[in-house]
């Protein structure tokens, strides 16, 4: 049971390192992580009675 727990911890650490590495190296390979930027205008009616 301890070996399985240790294996899962190692797998989680390797996964985290891989995800962080992809976040840094991804833009060099064409992955775009920026949020889409577009302006949205919505008319608002205020009731100030």
Order of alpha helices (4+ residues) and beta strands (2+ residues): alpha
